[in-house]
Amino acid sequence: MAAETQTEGTDFGEVSRWKDRIFESVTLAAALFGIVTLAVLLVYVTIDAVGWLDLQFLTSPPHPLPEEAGIFPALVGSIVLMVLIALITFPLGVGAAVYLEEYASDGRLTQFIQLNIANLAGVPSVVYGLLGLGLFVQLINFGYGTLLVAGFTVSLLILPIVIISAQEAIRSVPDSLREASYGMGATKRQTIRNVVLPRSLPGIMTGTILALGRAIGETAPLIMIGVPTTVFGVPNGLFAKFSAMPMQIYTWSSYPDTAFQYGVVSAGVVTLLVVLLSINSIAILIRNKYQTVRS
């Protein structure tokens, strides 16, 4: 009887290990599929950009000739737009998350707000473009295709993502830390400022970085609010016309010349990816440094 029980236990252990190996292989294949696909795409685009991505391309305005075309105005416009979006989205998103998690009661109104925030995170970007067109252009009259209109419109697009990620980060802070702060005589405001926000900041930064990564590549909202496809100068104010790299790349892809469709477009895509990775890297370094100091 004991031998039979031992045999059944051995068989069960072998089956479990076999299932574990299958599960590990499936998850590894899923991870490698995404990584390899992205790597192939990057290599393909980078090869096409060779010979086109140089200092002249980065410092020159658009030109009808592919050899003279540049992305400088769109490059500056995208960077300025990202800074503006971050300045608008981060305080609004974190402030809303703090209120919903620390101050709002768990009533029907709060649940209604939470449900709508979750739904807004999945709304197509073109809908936010229509919202920006109706609200900021036609109602408030900020002007078609201005930097300020684009900043507010794209900020509305990523704001639900920032709020949700900030809520999750704040929710992950243990209640014992809050109770310890209250036990030391701290007020609720002091507890949030000195305990909750520092502990949740790495998670908040992660969500903000992902949201900004989505924002820099958006084209549909910019088209809806009338952002020019091509400009020849950098924006000199919040109400100035500007263009962004996705708009300029989209315009080049519609040119009949194959040199634009492959070489110039690929150089623009590589530039966009480099800017995106640079912004993400800087944000990640700031997040990690802050996390190290607090820990």
Disulfide bonds with the S-S distance in Angstrom:
none
